[in-house]
Amino acid sequence: MALIIGSKAPDFTLINTEKKEVSLKDFAGKTLVINFFPAAFTGVCTEQMCSNRDDSGFYSSLGASVVGVSVDMPFTLGVFKTQNNINFDLLSDFNKTMIRDYDMYLEDFALGLKGVAKRGVTVVDGSGTVVYAEETANPGTQVNFAALKTALQKIR
């Protein structure tokens, strides 16, 4: 179950592909779109990150920042980011703290793999409040980008 709309977003500090810490507080006063995805280099995950890349103009026109979060190591995410020309931070939650705090922990993934991020999106407004939250029923289903965009336009 995704976070409750209107709740305070849990703080986080994760490592990006440049091996620098990125925290929720870095986005204070800004809208933050957090894309959770199970694993780099998988079809639906690549589509999710590339859709956000392709819509970067839409997000920036609303003053929204975008990040992607998975349990992949920063090095893996770095290659994934480069190969797909991703133009926003990808954050490594290798220790699985953020996905647990944001209720985005998926116990059982494909091929018997355990403990990855669910697929979903959380939007945090400039005051640190969750204003949109979605998780998909299964990791093979894409997020509802139309609903995300509508929600972002409403909080503008």
N, CA, C and O atoms as a GROMACS GRO file, in nm:
protein
  624
    1MET      N    1   0.085  -0.119   0.000
    1MET     CA    2   0.000   0.000   0.000
    1MET      C    3   0.089   0.125   0.000
    1MET      O    4   0.180   0.136   0.082
    2ALA      N    5   0.063   0.216  -0.089
    2ALA     CA    6   0.142   0.338  -0.100
    2ALA      C    7   0.116   0.428   0.021
    2ALA      O    8   0.022   0.406   0.097
    3LEU      N    9   0.199   0.528   0.036
    3LEU     CA   10   0.180   0.624   0.145
    3LEU      C   11   0.045   0.693   0.134
    3LEU      O   12  -0.012   0.703   0.026
    4ILE      N   13  -0.005   0.738   0.246
    4ILE     CA   14  -0.134   0.806   0.250
    4ILE      C   15  -0.117   0.951   0.206
    4ILE      O   16  -0.029   1.022   0.255
    5ILE      N   17  -0.203   0.994   0.115
    5ILE     CA   18  -0.200   1.133   0.069
    5ILE      C   19  -0.232   1.223   0.189
    5ILE      O   20  -0.326   1.197   0.264
    6GLY      N   21  -0.154   1.327   0.204
    6GLY     CA   22  -0.168   1.419   0.315
    6GLY      C   23  -0.072   1.390   0.430
    6GLY      O   24  -0.060   1.470   0.523
    7SER      N   25  -0.002   1.274   0.424
    7SER     CA   26   0.094   1.241   0.529
    7SER      C   27   0.229   1.307   0.500
    7SER      O   28   0.257   1.347   0.387
    8LYS      N   29   0.309   1.318   0.602
    8LYS     CA   30   0.444   1.374   0.586
    8LYS      C   31   0.531   1.268   0.518
    8LYS      O   32   0.530   1.152   0.557
    9ALA      N   33   0.604   1.309   0.418
    9ALA     CA   34   0.693   1.217   0.347
    9ALA      C   35   0.811   1.179   0.437
    9ALA      O   36   0.871   1.266   0.499
   10PRO      N   37   0.843   1.050   0.445
   10PRO     CA   38   0.959   1.010   0.524
   10PRO      C   39   1.088   1.068   0.465
   10PRO      O   40   1.105   1.075   0.344
   11ASP      N   41   1.177   1.109   0.553
   11ASP     CA   42   1.306   1.161   0.508
   11ASP      C   43   1.387   1.047   0.448
   11ASP      O   44   1.365   0.930   0.482
   12PHE      N   45   1.478   1.078   0.360
   12PHE     CA   46   1.568   0.978   0.304
   12PHE      C   47   1.699   1.044   0.268
   12PHE      O   48   1.705   1.165   0.244
   13THR      N   49   1.804   0.965   0.266
   13THR     CA   50   1.933   1.004   0.212
   13THR      C   51   1.986   0.882   0.140
   13THR      O   52   2.014   0.778   0.201
   14LEU      N   53   2.001   0.894   0.009
   14LEU     CA   54   2.049   0.784  -0.076
   14LEU      C   55   2.166   0.834  -0.160
   14LEU      O   56   2.193   0.953  -0.167
   15ILE      N   57   2.234   0.740  -0.224
   15ILE     CA   58   2.349   0.771  -0.308
   15ILE      C   59   2.305   0.771  -0.456
   15ILE      O   60   2.236   0.680  -0.502
   16ASN      N   61   2.347   0.876  -0.528
   16ASN     CA   62   2.313   0.882  -0.671
   16ASN      C   63   2.424   0.817  -0.754
   16ASN      O   64   2.518   0.759  -0.699
   17THR      N   65   2.414   0.827  -0.884
   17THR     CA   66   2.510   0.761  -0.973
   17THR      C   67   2.646   0.829  -0.973
   17THR      O   68   2.744   0.772  -1.022
   18GLU      N   69   2.653   0.949  -0.919
   18GLU     CA   70   2.782   1.019  -0.905
   18GLU      C   71   2.841   0.996  -0.767
   18GLU      O   72   2.939   1.059  -0.728
   19LYS      N   73   2.779   0.903  -0.693
   19LYS     CA   74   2.822   0.865  -0.557
   19LYS      C   75   2.812   0.980  -0.457
   19LYS      O   76   2.892   0.991  -0.365
   20LYS      N   77   2.711   1.066  -0.478
   20LYS     CA   78   2.683   1.177  -0.387
   20LYS      C   79   2.552   1.152  -0.316
   20LYS      O   80   2.460   1.092  -0.372
   21GLU      N   81   2.543   1.199  -0.193
   21GLU     CA   82   2.419   1.184  -0.116
   21GLU      C   83   2.311   1.279  -0.167
   21GLU      O   84   2.338   1.396  -0.197
   22VAL      N   85   2.190   1.228  -0.176
   22VAL     CA   86   2.073   1.307  -0.213
   22VAL      C   87   1.968   1.280  -0.106
   22VAL      O   88   1.940   1.164  -0.073
   23SER      N   89   1.911   1.387  -0.051
   23SER     CA   90   1.814   1.376   0.057
   23SER      C   91   1.685   1.448   0.022
   23SER      O   92   1.682   1.533  -0.067
   24LEU      N   93   1.580   1.412   0.092
   24LEU     CA   94   1.453   1.481   0.074
   24LEU      C   95   1.470   1.630   0.098
   24LEU      O   96   1.410   1.711   0.027
   25LYS      N   97   1.551   1.667   0.196
   25LYS     CA   98   1.568   1.809   0.228
   25LYS      C   99   1.629   1.889   0.112
   25LYS      O  100   1.616   2.012   0.106
   26ASP      N  101   1.696   1.820   0.019
   26ASP     CA  102   1.752   1.888  -0.099
   26ASP      C  103   1.642   1.945  -0.189
   26ASP      O  104   1.668   2.031  -0.273
   27PHE      N  105   1.519   1.898  -0.170
   27PHE     CA  106   1.407   1.940  -0.254
   27PHE      C  107   1.307   2.028  -0.178
   27PHE      O  108   1.196   2.051  -0.225
   28ALA      N  109   1.347   2.077  -0.062
   28ALA     CA  110   1.259   2.162   0.018
   28ALA      C  111   1.212   2.280  -0.066
   28ALA      O  112   1.292   2.347  -0.132
   29GLY      N  113   1.082   2.306  -0.062
   29GLY     CA  114   1.024   2.415  -0.138
   29GLY      C  115   0.991   2.379  -0.282
   29GLY      O  116   0.938   2.462  -0.356
   30LYS      N  117   1.023   2.256  -0.323
   30LYS     CA  118   0.999   2.212  -0.461
   30LYS      C  119   0.911   2.089  -0.461
   30LYS      O  120   0.902   2.017  -0.361
   31THR      N  121   0.846   2.064  -0.572
   31THR     CA  122   0.770   1.941  -0.590
   31THR      C  123   0.868   1.833  -0.636
   31THR      O  124   0.950   1.856  -0.725
   32LEU      N  125   0.857   1.715  -0.575
   32LEU     CA  126   0.945   1.603  -0.608
   32LEU      C  127   0.862   1.484  -0.653
   32LEU      O  128   0.771   1.440  -0.583
   33VAL      N  129   0.895   1.432  -0.770
   33VAL     CA  130   0.832   1.313  -0.825
   33VAL      C  131   0.930   1.197  -0.805
   33VAL      O  132   1.037   1.195  -0.866
   34ILE      N  133   0.892   1.102  -0.720
   34ILE     CA  134   0.979   0.988  -0.690
   34ILE      C  135   0.925   0.866  -0.764
   34ILE      O  136   0.815   0.818  -0.734
   35ASN      N  137   1.001   0.816  -0.858
   35ASN     CA  138   0.965   0.697  -0.935
   35ASN      C  139   1.035   0.576  -0.875
   35ASN      O  140   1.158   0.568  -0.878
   36PHE      N  141   0.960   0.484  -0.822
   36PHE     CA  142   1.016   0.359  -0.771
   36PHE      C  143   1.010   0.255  -0.882
   36PHE      O  144   0.910   0.244  -0.952
   37PHE      N  145   1.119   0.180  -0.898
   37PHE     CA  146   1.121   0.075  -1.000
   37PHE      C  147   1.203  -0.043  -0.951
   37PHE      O  148   1.303  -0.025  -0.880
   38PRO      N  149   1.161  -0.165  -0.988
   38PRO     CA  150   1.226  -0.284  -0.935
   38PRO      C  151   1.372  -0.303  -0.975
   38PRO      O  152   1.456  -0.334  -0.889
   39ALA      N  153   1.405  -0.286  -1.102
   39ALA     CA  154   1.541  -0.320  -1.144
   39ALA      C  155   1.578  -0.254  -1.276
   39ALA      O  156   1.500  -0.253  -1.371
   40ALA      N  157   1.698  -0.200  -1.279
   40ALA     CA  158   1.752  -0.143  -1.402
   40ALA      C  159   1.764  -0.250  -1.509
   40ALA      O  160   1.781  -0.368  -1.478
   41PHE      N  161   1.755  -0.209  -1.633
   41PHE     CA  162   1.775  -0.294  -1.750
   41PHE      C  163   1.661  -0.392  -1.775
   41PHE      O  164   1.676  -0.483  -1.857
   42THR      N  165   1.549  -0.378  -1.707
   42THR     CA  166   1.432  -0.460  -1.738
   42THR      C  167   1.338  -0.375  -1.822
   42THR      O  168   1.340  -0.252  -1.815
   43GLY      N  169   1.254  -0.440  -1.901
   43GLY     CA  170   1.173  -0.371  -2.000
   43GLY      C  171   1.082  -0.262  -1.946
   43GLY      O  172   1.089  -0.148  -1.992
   44VAL      N  173   0.998  -0.294  -1.851
   44VAL     CA  174   0.901  -0.197  -1.801
   44VAL      C  175   0.972  -0.086  -1.722
   44VAL      O  176   0.931   0.030  -1.727
   45CYS      N  177   1.078  -0.123  -1.650
   45CYS     CA  178   1.154  -0.022  -1.575
   45CYS      C  179   1.222   0.077  -1.668
   45CYS      O  180   1.223   0.198  -1.643
   46THR      N  181   1.279   0.026  -1.777
   46THR     CA  182   1.343   0.113  -1.875
   46THR      C  183   1.238   0.206  -1.937
   46THR      O  184   1.263   0.325  -1.955
   47GLU      N  185   1.122   0.152  -1.969
   47GLU     CA  186   1.014   0.233  -2.024
   47GLU      C  187   0.972   0.342  -1.925
   47GLU      O  188   0.949   0.456  -1.965
   48GLN      N  189   0.961   0.307  -1.797
   48GLN     CA  190   0.921   0.404  -1.695
   48GLN      C  191   1.022   0.519  -1.686
   48GLN      O  192   0.983   0.636  -1.685
   49MET      N  193   1.151   0.486  -1.679
   49MET     CA  194   1.252   0.591  -1.665
   49MET      C  195   1.262   0.674  -1.793
   49MET      O  196   1.277   0.796  -1.787
   50CYS      N  197   1.253   0.608  -1.909
   50CYS     CA  198   1.261   0.682  -2.035
   50CYS      C  199   1.138   0.770  -2.058
   50CYS      O  200   1.150   0.877  -2.119
   51SER      N  201   1.023   0.728  -2.012
   51SER     CA  202   0.903   0.813  -2.022
   51SER      C  203   0.921   0.939  -1.940
   51SER      O  204   0.882   1.048  -1.983
   52ASN      N  205   0.980   0.926  -1.822
   52ASN     CA  206   1.008   1.044  -1.740
   52ASN      C  207   1.112   1.133  -1.807
   52ASN      O  208   1.101   1.255  -1.804
   53ARG      N  209   1.212   1.071  -1.867
   53ARG     CA  210   1.314   1.147  -1.941
   53ARG      C  211   1.248   1.227  -2.054
   53ARG      O  212   1.274   1.346  -2.072
   54ASP      N  213   1.162   1.160  -2.129
   54ASP     CA  214   1.098   1.224  -2.245
   54ASP      C  215   1.000   1.333  -2.204
   54ASP      O  216   0.972   1.423  -2.283
   55ASP      N  217   0.947   1.326  -2.082
   55ASP     CA  218   0.853   1.427  -2.033
   55ASP      C  219   0.920   1.530  -1.942
   55ASP      O  220   0.851   1.599  -1.866
   56SER      N  221   1.052   1.539  -1.948
   56SER     CA  222   1.123   1.631  -1.857
   56SER      C  223   1.076   1.775  -1.874
   56SER      O  224   1.074   1.851  -1.777
   57GLY      N  225   1.040   1.815  -1.995
   57GLY     CA  226   0.990   1.951  -2.018
   57GLY      C  227   0.860   1.977  -1.944
   57GLY      O  228   0.839   2.085  -1.889
   58PHE      N  229   0.773   1.878  -1.942
   58PHE     CA  230   0.647   1.890  -1.868
   58PHE      C  231   0.675   1.909  -1.719
   58PHE      O  232   0.619   1.999  -1.656
   59TYR      N  233   0.761   1.824  -1.664
   59TYR     CA  234   0.791   1.834  -1.521
   59TYR      C  235   0.856   1.968  -1.487
   59TYR      O  236   0.818   2.032  -1.389
   60SER      N  237   0.953   2.008  -1.566
   60SER     CA  238   1.020   2.134  -1.535
   60SER      C  239   0.928   2.254  -1.552
   60SER      O  240   0.944   2.354  -1.482
   61SER      N  241   0.831   2.246  -1.644
   61SER     CA  242   0.736   2.357  -1.661
   61SER      C  243   0.650   2.376  -1.536
   61SER      O  244   0.596   2.484  -1.512
   62LEU      N  245   0.637   2.270  -1.457
   62LEU     CA  246   0.560   2.278  -1.333
   62LEU      C  247   0.651   2.297  -1.211
   62LEU      O  248   0.603   2.299  -1.097
   63GLY      N  249   0.780   2.310  -1.235
   63GLY     CA  250   0.875   2.327  -1.125
   63GLY      C  251   0.899   2.199  -1.046
   63GLY      O  252   0.938   2.205  -0.930
   64ALA      N  253   0.875   2.084  -1.108
   64ALA     CA  254   0.891   1.956  -1.040
   64ALA      C  255   1.025   1.893  -1.074
   64ALA      O  256   1.070   1.895  -1.189
   65SER      N  257   1.088   1.836  -0.973
   65SER     CA  258   1.209   1.757  -0.991
   65SER      C  259   1.170   1.610  -0.993
   65SER      O  260   1.071   1.571  -0.931
   66VAL      N  261   1.247   1.529  -1.064
   66VAL     CA  262   1.219   1.387  -1.078
   66VAL      C  263   1.342   1.308  -1.030
   66VAL      O  264   1.455   1.346  -1.059
   67VAL      N  265   1.317   1.199  -0.959
   67VAL     CA  266   1.422   1.102  -0.927
   67VAL      C  267   1.367   0.962  -0.950
   67VAL      O  268   1.246   0.940  -0.947
   68GLY      N  269   1.457   0.868  -0.972
   68GLY     CA  270   1.422   0.727  -0.979
   68GLY      C  271   1.491   0.656  -0.864
   68GLY      O  272   1.604   0.688  -0.829
   69VAL      N  273   1.422   0.556  -0.806
   69VAL     CA  274   1.477   0.483  -0.692
   69VAL      C  275   1.462   0.333  -0.716
   69VAL      O  276   1.352   0.284  -0.745
   70SER      N  277   1.573   0.261  -0.704
   70SER     CA  278   1.570   0.115  -0.708
   70SER      C  279   1.675   0.063  -0.610
   70SER      O  280   1.751   0.140  -0.552
   71VAL      N  281   1.678  -0.068  -0.592
   71VAL     CA  282   1.777  -0.128  -0.502
   71VAL      C  283   1.907  -0.162  -0.574
   71VAL      O  284   1.997  -0.219  -0.514
   72ASP      N  285   1.917  -0.127  -0.701
   72ASP     CA  286   2.041  -0.150  -0.775
   72ASP      C  287   2.154  -0.067  -0.714
   72ASP      O  288   2.131   0.039  -0.655
   73MET      N  289   2.275  -0.116  -0.731
   73MET     CA  290   2.393  -0.042  -0.684
   73MET      C  291   2.411   0.085  -0.768
   73MET      O  292   2.368   0.088  -0.883
   74PRO      N  293   2.473   0.190  -0.712
   74PRO     CA  294   2.494   0.314  -0.787
   74PRO      C  295   2.571   0.292  -0.917
   74PRO      O  296   2.547   0.362  -1.016
   75PHE      N  297   2.662   0.197  -0.918
   75PHE     CA  298   2.742   0.170  -1.038
   75PHE      C  299   2.654   0.116  -1.150
   75PHE      O  300   2.667   0.156  -1.266
   76THR      N  301   2.565   0.024  -1.116
   76THR     CA  302   2.471  -0.032  -1.214
   76THR      C  303   2.378   0.078  -1.265
   76THR      O  304   2.355   0.090  -1.385
   77LEU      N  305   2.327   0.158  -1.172
   77LEU     CA  306   2.238   0.267  -1.211
   77LEU      C  307   2.310   0.368  -1.300
   77LEU      O  308   2.248   0.428  -1.388
   78GLY      N  309   2.439   0.387  -1.277
   78GLY     CA  310   2.517   0.478  -1.360
   78GLY      C  311   2.523   0.433  -1.504
   78GLY      O  312   2.507   0.514  -1.596
   79VAL      N  313   2.547   0.304  -1.526
   79VAL     CA  314   2.551   0.250  -1.662
   79VAL      C  315   2.412   0.259  -1.725
   79VAL      O  316   2.398   0.298  -1.841
   80PHE      N  317   2.310   0.223  -1.649
   80PHE     CA  318   2.171   0.231  -1.696
   80PHE      C  319   2.136   0.374  -1.736
   80PHE      O  320   2.075   0.397  -1.840
   81LYS      N  321   2.174   0.470  -1.652
   81LYS     CA  322   2.147   0.612  -1.679
   81LYS      C  323   2.216   0.657  -1.807
   81LYS      O  324   2.155   0.724  -1.890
   82THR      N  325   2.342   0.621  -1.822
   82THR     CA  326   2.418   0.661  -1.941
   82THR      C  327   2.360   0.597  -2.067
   82THR      O  328   2.340   0.666  -2.168
   83GLN      N  329   2.334   0.468  -2.063
   83GLN     CA  330   2.285   0.398  -2.182
   83GLN      C  331   2.148   0.448  -2.227
   83GLN      O  332   2.114   0.439  -2.345
   84ASN      N  333   2.069   0.501  -2.133
   84ASN     CA  334   1.934   0.547  -2.166
   84ASN      C  335   1.920   0.699  -2.165
   84ASN      O  336   1.809   0.752  -2.176
   85ASN      N  337   2.033   0.769  -2.153
   85ASN     CA  338   2.032   0.916  -2.152
   85ASN      C  339   1.933   0.973  -2.052
   85ASN      O  340   1.862   1.069  -2.081
   86ILE      N  341   1.929   0.914  -1.933
   86ILE     CA  342   1.839   0.962  -1.828
   86ILE      C  343   1.892   1.096  -1.777
   86ILE      O  344   2.011   1.109  -1.747
   87ASN      N  345   1.805   1.195  -1.769
   87ASN     CA  346   1.845   1.331  -1.736
   87ASN      C  347   1.801   1.374  -1.595
   87ASN      O  348   1.778   1.492  -1.571
   88PHE      N  349   1.789   1.278  -1.505
   88PHE     CA  350   1.757   1.308  -1.365
   88PHE      C  351   1.829   1.205  -1.279
   88PHE      O  352   1.878   1.104  -1.329
   89ASP      N  353   1.833   1.232  -1.149
   89ASP     CA  354   1.905   1.143  -1.058
   89ASP      C  355   1.839   1.007  -1.045
   89ASP      O  356   1.716   0.996  -1.032
   90LEU      N  357   1.920   0.904  -1.049
   90LEU     CA  358   1.879   0.770  -1.011
   90LEU      C  359   1.947   0.741  -0.879
   90LEU      O  360   2.068   0.756  -0.865
   91LEU      N  361   1.868   0.698  -0.781
   91LEU     CA  362   1.917   0.681  -0.645
   91LEU      C  363   1.916   0.534  -0.606
   91LEU      O  364   1.821   0.462  -0.633
   92SER      N  365   2.024   0.492  -0.543
   92SER     CA  366   2.038   0.354  -0.499
   92SER      C  367   1.986   0.339  -0.356
   92SER      O  368   2.037   0.400  -0.262
   93ASP      N  369   1.884   0.255  -0.342
   93ASP     CA  370   1.834   0.217  -0.209
   93ASP      C  371   1.877   0.073  -0.182
   93ASP      O  372   1.796  -0.013  -0.146
   94PHE      N  373   2.006   0.048  -0.200
   94PHE     CA  374   2.062  -0.085  -0.187
   94PHE      C  375   2.028  -0.149  -0.052
   94PHE      O  376   2.006  -0.269  -0.042
   95ASN      N  377   2.025  -0.066   0.053
   95ASN     CA  378   1.995  -0.117   0.187
   95ASN      C  379   1.846  -0.128   0.217
   95ASN      O  380   1.806  -0.170   0.325
   96LYS      N  381   1.764  -0.089   0.120
   96LYS     CA  382   1.618  -0.107   0.125
   96LYS      C  383   1.550  -0.030   0.238
   96LYS      O  384   1.448  -0.075   0.291
   97THR      N  385   1.605   0.084   0.275
   97THR     CA  386   1.543   0.164   0.380
   97THR      C  387   1.430   0.252   0.327
   97THR      O  388   1.322   0.257   0.385
   98MET      N  389   1.455   0.320   0.216
   98MET     CA  390   1.352   0.410   0.162
   98MET      C  391   1.231   0.332   0.112
   98MET      O  392   1.117   0.373   0.137
   99ILE      N  393   1.255   0.221   0.042
   99ILE     CA  394   1.139   0.147  -0.009
   99ILE      C  395   1.053   0.092   0.105
   99ILE      O  396   0.932   0.077   0.089
  100ARG      N  397   1.114   0.064   0.216
  100ARG     CA  398   1.035   0.022   0.333
  100ARG      C  399   0.960   0.143   0.392
  100ARG      O  400   0.841   0.134   0.423
  101ASP      N  401   1.031   0.254   0.409
  101ASP     CA  402   0.969   0.375   0.467
  101ASP      C  403   0.854   0.428   0.382
  101ASP      O  404   0.759   0.485   0.436
  102TYR      N  405   0.863   0.410   0.253
  102TYR     CA  406   0.760   0.459   0.161
  102TYR      C  407   0.658   0.352   0.123
  102TYR      O  408   0.579   0.370   0.030
  103ASP      N  409   0.661   0.240   0.194
  103ASP     CA  410   0.570   0.128   0.168
  103ASP      C  411   0.579   0.080   0.023
  103ASP      O  412   0.478   0.046  -0.038
  104MET      N  413   0.699   0.076  -0.030
  104MET     CA  414   0.722   0.033  -0.167
  104MET      C  415   0.813  -0.089  -0.173
  104MET      O  416   0.882  -0.110  -0.273
  105TYR      N  417   0.814  -0.169  -0.068
  105TYR     CA  418   0.897  -0.289  -0.062
  105TYR      C  419   0.821  -0.407  -0.120
  105TYR      O  420   0.711  -0.438  -0.076
  106LEU      N  421   0.879  -0.472  -0.219
  106LEU     CA  422   0.820  -0.589  -0.282
  106LEU      C  423   0.900  -0.712  -0.238
  106LEU      O  424   1.016  -0.729  -0.276
  107GLU      N  425   0.837  -0.795  -0.160
  107GLU     CA  426   0.905  -0.913  -0.104
  107GLU      C  427   0.947  -1.011  -0.213
  107GLU      O  428   1.062  -1.054  -0.217
  108ASP      N  429   0.855  -1.047  -0.302
  108ASP     CA  430   0.883  -1.149  -0.403
  108ASP      C  431   0.876  -1.089  -0.543
  108ASP      O  432   0.771  -1.042  -0.587
  109PHE      N  433   0.988  -1.093  -0.612
  109PHE     CA  434   0.996  -1.044  -0.748
  109PHE      C  435   1.006  -1.166  -0.841
  109PHE      O  436   0.983  -1.279  -0.797
  110ALA      N  437   1.038  -1.146  -0.963
  110ALA     CA  438   1.050  -1.255  -1.062
  110ALA      C  439   1.172  -1.344  -1.032
  110ALA      O  440   1.266  -1.303  -0.965
  111LEU      N  441   1.166  -1.464  -1.082
  111LEU     CA  442   1.278  -1.558  -1.076
  111LEU      C  443   1.321  -1.592  -0.933
  111LEU      O  444   1.435  -1.634  -0.912
  112GLY      N  445   1.232  -1.573  -0.837
  112GLY     CA  446   1.265  -1.603  -0.698
  112GLY      C  447   1.348  -1.496  -0.629
  112GLY      O  448   1.393  -1.516  -0.516
  113LEU      N  449   1.370  -1.383  -0.695
  113LEU     CA  450   1.446  -1.274  -0.634
  113LEU      C  451   1.360  -1.207  -0.527
  113LEU      O  452   1.239  -1.192  -0.543
  114LYS      N  453   1.423  -1.167  -0.418
  114LYS     CA  454   1.352  -1.112  -0.303
  114LYS      C  455   1.395  -0.968  -0.275
  114LYS      O  456   1.512  -0.932  -0.291
  115GLY      N  457   1.299  -0.886  -0.232
  115GLY     CA  458   1.329  -0.754  -0.180
  115GLY      C  459   1.374  -0.650  -0.279
  115GLY      O  460   1.489  -0.606  -0.277
  116VAL      N  461   1.283  -0.609  -0.368
  116VAL     CA  462   1.310  -0.499  -0.459
  116VAL      C  463   1.203  -0.392  -0.438
  116VAL      O  464   1.110  -0.410  -0.359
  117ALA      N  465   1.217  -0.282  -0.508
  117ALA     CA  466   1.116  -0.178  -0.503
  117ALA      C  467   0.994  -0.220  -0.582
  117ALA      O  468   1.007  -0.282  -0.688
  118LYS      N  469   0.876  -0.187  -0.532
  118LYS     CA  470   0.755  -0.200  -0.613
  118LYS      C  471   0.763  -0.096  -0.722
  118LYS      O  472   0.844  -0.003  -0.715
  119ARG      N  473   0.680  -0.111  -0.824
  119ARG     CA  474   0.671  -0.006  -0.925
  119ARG      C  475   0.566   0.094  -0.878
  119ARG      O  476   0.454   0.056  -0.843
  120GLY      N  477   0.601   0.221  -0.878
  120GLY     CA  478   0.506   0.322  -0.837
  120GLY      C  479   0.566   0.460  -0.839
  120GLY      O  480   0.682   0.480  -0.875
  121VAL      N  481   0.484   0.556  -0.800
  121VAL     CA  482   0.524   0.696  -0.798
  121VAL      C  483   0.468   0.761  -0.672
  121VAL      O  484   0.354   0.736  -0.634
  122THR      N  485   0.550   0.843  -0.608
  122THR     CA  486   0.506   0.927  -0.497
  122THR      C  487   0.544   1.070  -0.530
  122THR      O  488   0.657   1.097  -0.572
  123VAL      N  489   0.450   1.161  -0.511
  123VAL     CA  490   0.479   1.304  -0.531
  123VAL      C  491   0.474   1.372  -0.396
  123VAL      O  492   0.379   1.358  -0.319
  124VAL      N  493   0.581   1.446  -0.368
  124VAL     CA  494   0.594   1.520  -0.243
  124VAL      C  495   0.596   1.669  -0.278
  124VAL      O  496   0.674   1.711  -0.364
  125ASP      N  497   0.511   1.747  -0.213
  125ASP     CA  498   0.509   1.890  -0.242
  125ASP      C  499   0.621   1.962  -0.169
  125ASP      O  500   0.697   1.901  -0.094
  126GLY      N  501   0.631   2.092  -0.190
  126GLY     CA  502   0.739   2.172  -0.134
  126GLY      C  503   0.744   2.176   0.016
  126GLY      O  504   0.847   2.209   0.074
  127SER      N  505   0.632   2.144   0.082
  127SER     CA  506   0.630   2.143   0.228
  127SER      C  507   0.658   2.004   0.286
  127SER      O  508   0.655   1.986   0.408
  128GLY      N  509   0.686   1.906   0.197
  128GLY     CA  510   0.718   1.772   0.244
  128GLY      C  511   0.598   1.682   0.266
  128GLY      O  512   0.608   1.581   0.336
  129THR      N  513   0.485   1.718   0.206
  129THR     CA  514   0.362   1.640   0.220
  129THR      C  515   0.339   1.554   0.096
  129THR      O  516   0.361   1.599  -0.016
  130VAL      N  517   0.296   1.430   0.117
  130VAL     CA  518   0.263   1.341   0.006
  130VAL      C  519   0.132   1.390  -0.056
  130VAL      O  520   0.030   1.397   0.012
  131VAL      N  521   0.136   1.423  -0.186
  131VAL     CA  522   0.017   1.473  -0.253
  131VAL      C  523  -0.035   1.378  -0.362
  131VAL      O  524  -0.144   1.397  -0.415
  132TYR      N  525   0.044   1.276  -0.393
  132TYR     CA  526   0.002   1.174  -0.489
  132TYR      C  527   0.083   1.049  -0.459
  132TYR      O  528   0.203   1.056  -0.432
  133ALA      N  529   0.017   0.934  -0.465
  133ALA     CA  530   0.087   0.808  -0.443
  133ALA      C  531   0.018   0.699  -0.524
  133ALA      O  532  -0.104   0.685  -0.522
  134GLU      N  533   0.099   0.623  -0.595
  134GLU     CA  534   0.048   0.512  -0.675
  134GLU      C  535   0.147   0.397  -0.666
  134GLU      O  536   0.268   0.418  -0.672
  135GLU      N  537   0.096   0.278  -0.653
  135GLU     CA  538   0.177   0.159  -0.674
  135GLU      C  539   0.099   0.068  -0.766
  135GLU      O  540  -0.024   0.060  -0.756
  136THR      N  541   0.168  -0.001  -0.853
  136THR     CA  542   0.098  -0.088  -0.948
  136THR      C  543   0.068  -0.222  -0.882
  136THR      O  544   0.134  -0.262  -0.786
  137ALA      N  545  -0.031  -0.290  -0.935
  137ALA     CA  546  -0.072  -0.418  -0.879
  137ALA      C  547   0.036  -0.524  -0.893
  137ALA      O  548   0.050  -0.611  -0.807
  138ASN      N  549   0.112  -0.516  -1.000
  138ASN     CA  550   0.227  -0.606  -1.015
  138ASN      C  551   0.338  -0.530  -1.087
  138ASN      O  552   0.311  -0.433  -1.156
  139PRO      N  553   0.461  -0.574  -1.071
  139PRO     CA  554   0.573  -0.498  -1.126
  139PRO      C  555   0.578  -0.493  -1.278
  139PRO      O  556   0.653  -0.413  -1.334
  140GLY      N  557   0.501  -0.577  -1.346
  140GLY     CA  558   0.498  -0.575  -1.491
  140GLY      C  559   0.402  -0.474  -1.549
  140GLY      O  560   0.394  -0.458  -1.670
  141THR      N  561   0.328  -0.404  -1.462
  141THR     CA  562   0.231  -0.304  -1.505
  141THR      C  563   0.293  -0.165  -1.492
  141THR      O  564   0.354  -0.133  -1.390
  142GLN      N  565   0.278  -0.084  -1.595
  142GLN     CA  566   0.334   0.050  -1.593
  142GLN      C  567   0.252   0.143  -1.505
  142GLN      O  568   0.132   0.122  -1.485
  143VAL      N  569   0.316   0.246  -1.452
  143VAL     CA  570   0.245   0.347  -1.373
  143VAL      C  571   0.150   0.425  -1.463
  143VAL      O  572   0.164   0.425  -1.585
  144ASN      N  573   0.053   0.491  -1.403
  144ASN     CA  574  -0.046   0.568  -1.475
  144ASN      C  575   0.007   0.712  -1.493
  144ASN      O  576  -0.017   0.799  -1.410
  145PHE      N  577   0.080   0.733  -1.602
  145PHE     CA  578   0.141   0.864  -1.625
  145PHE      C  579   0.036   0.974  -1.642
  145PHE      O  580   0.061   1.088  -1.601
  146ALA      N  581  -0.079   0.943  -1.700
  146ALA     CA  582  -0.184   1.044  -1.718
  146ALA      C  583  -0.234   1.092  -1.581
  146ALA      O  584  -0.253   1.212  -1.561
  147ALA      N  585  -0.257   1.000  -1.489
  147ALA     CA  586  -0.303   1.037  -1.355
  147ALA      C  587  -0.196   1.117  -1.281
  147ALA      O  588  -0.227   1.211  -1.209
  148LEU      N  589  -0.071   1.079  -1.298
  148LEU     CA  590   0.040   1.153  -1.237
  148LEU      C  591   0.043   1.296  -1.288
  148LEU      O  592   0.055   1.390  -1.209
  149LYS      N  593   0.032   1.313  -1.419
  149LYS     CA  594   0.038   1.448  -1.477
  149LYS      C  595  -0.081   1.532  -1.431
  149LYS      O  596  -0.066   1.651  -1.403
  150THR      N  597  -0.199   1.471  -1.422
  150THR     CA  598  -0.316   1.544  -1.373
  150THR      C  599  -0.295   1.590  -1.230
  150THR      O  600  -0.326   1.703  -1.195
  151ALA      N  601  -0.242   1.501  -1.147
  151ALA     CA  602  -0.216   1.536  -1.007
  151ALA      C  603  -0.116   1.650  -0.996
  151ALA      O  604  -0.133   1.740  -0.914
  152LEU      N  605  -0.011   1.646  -1.077
  152LEU     CA  606   0.090   1.752  -1.074
  152LEU      C  607   0.030   1.886  -1.118
  152LEU      O  608   0.062   1.989  -1.059
  153GLN      N  609  -0.054   1.885  -1.219
  153GLN     CA  610  -0.116   2.010  -1.263
  153GLN      C  611  -0.207   2.068  -1.155
  153GLN      O  612  -0.220   2.190  -1.144
  154LYS      N  613  -0.270   1.984  -1.076
  154LYS     CA  614  -0.361   2.032  -0.971
  154LYS      C  615  -0.286   2.098  -0.856
  154LYS      O  616  -0.341   2.188  -0.792
  155ILE      N  617  -0.164   2.057  -0.828
  155ILE     CA  618  -0.092   2.115  -0.714
  155ILE      C  619  -0.010   2.236  -0.753
  155ILE      O  620   0.051   2.301  -0.668
  156ARG      N  621  -0.007   2.265  -0.878
  156ARG     CA  622   0.072   2.377  -0.926
  156ARG      C  623   0.034   2.507  -0.863
  156ARG      O  624   0.092   2.610  -0.893
   0.00000   0.00000   0.00000
